[in-house]
Structures are given as C-alpha cells and as structure tokens.
Amino acid sequence: MCVAGLLLTAAAAPGSSVGDTYQQVIAENGNPRSQVAAAGVRILNYPDATIKIKDNLVISIKAAGAQQQPVPQSPAAAAPLSPEAQVAALKKQQDDAEARVRSLVNQPVSPVERTPEMPVTIFGPPWFHTGATTPDFNDVDIRKTRETPYDPYEYVSTELNPGLAWVGRELEFNPMTKFFYTDRSVPKKKLTEEEMPEINGLYRIIGRCEQQLGQLQALAR
C-alpha cells in the first residue's frame, strides 16, 4: 500500500535516496552493472549498492556487502497507523503525485514575437476545448495517447495570442494529461521520453491511493 513507502528506511547510497524515480537514479548514478525486472519490480545492481524500484520509485537501497537488518523501531513507531493517519498519509502521497504531474504537464514554452513574414498557422481559436477526461490512472500509458498536430508547422498560434507564436515541433496535446492543464490560454510543451514514463508512474501512485482511500472509507461506514 502507499503508506508503506513512509515506513521504509535504507542505507544512503551516493546520489540516490528512497522516493527517487528510476530516471533520477540513472541520471545520478549512470547505468547499473546489471538489472533484473519482474512483476513490476526492478532491481539495479551497482558496485556499491543494490537499488530496488517499484512503480518507478526507489523503495529500498542496500549498500554492497551489507546484511539486510531490520530497522530498530520504537514502540510508537511499530504501532499500526490509525485509520485517520492512514487516510492523511494516502492523501498526502496522492497530492504530492498530482502536484508533480501538474509541474511536468504545465512546463512553460517560450513564445516568439510574430512578424509579418513569419509562416504562422492559426489553430483554435482556443488551444483546447472545455472539459477533460479523467485518466485511468491504473492503466493508461500517456506515451500512446500523445498527439502532435503541430509538428508539420514551423510556427503556430491562436487568435487568443495576437502577436505571439510558438515553434510547432515543441508542442503537444494529450487527452490523458489535459485533466491537469492549469492554463488553457497557452499551448503545452512536448514531454520528453524520460518525463512520460515518470508521469505513468505517478499515475499508478494516484490510482492506488484512490483505491485504498475508497477501501478505508468503506470500512468506516
């Protein structure tokens, strides 16, 4: 369950910590000496540490040669969380995941000033229609739902943005991230090959937390 991640501790390893994404681990430590993946869990073997990843997030780090030891806990820490504390922990993890998705999806894209000779293709008038589909957080792959209608055009704009234009190949639309668009008066940045899997992993966290919150609420009735 989501709250389990709050109870995990691990020996520090250079450049990585519990809660990092797979992409962060690779960026900070380089490619591992070897790795094994099965049933949604990925184990990365480095010369100085073994890193375990689930749902694209680091859940444990074991220093090379170290024996797996139980983490000493005080009686209070060992006590099970109350239903209220579980709900609070789940909501915080869900809120944190959603905040990270919004920060990725709404990255600013710098416009350029339009000039009379610029070949600008006009979309819209709005960049996006009203409303948004709630993603299937447990299953959707946003890499498969991304649309790039602006790619063929050097510059694009709308009637809502007079005097401004954007480079077409820098933009995208995705019906499965539109739910998190915060400013629909400007276009959305094309996500990188590293950012899309990160959002998929964050979606899984959101979906799992929603499911567990529903279960807790049902038990409370």
Secondary structure, 3 states (H helix, E strand, C coil): CCCHHHHCCCCCECCECCCCEHHHHHHHHCCCCEEEEECCEEEEECCCEEEEEECCEEEEEEECCCCCCCCCCCHHHHCCCCHHHHHHHHHHHHHHHHHHHHHHHCCCCCCEECCCCCCEEEECCCCCCCCCCCCCCCCCCHHHHCECCCCCCCEEEECCCCCEEEEHHHEEECCCCHHHCCCCCCCEECCCCCHHHHHHHHHHHHHHHHHHHHHHHHHHC
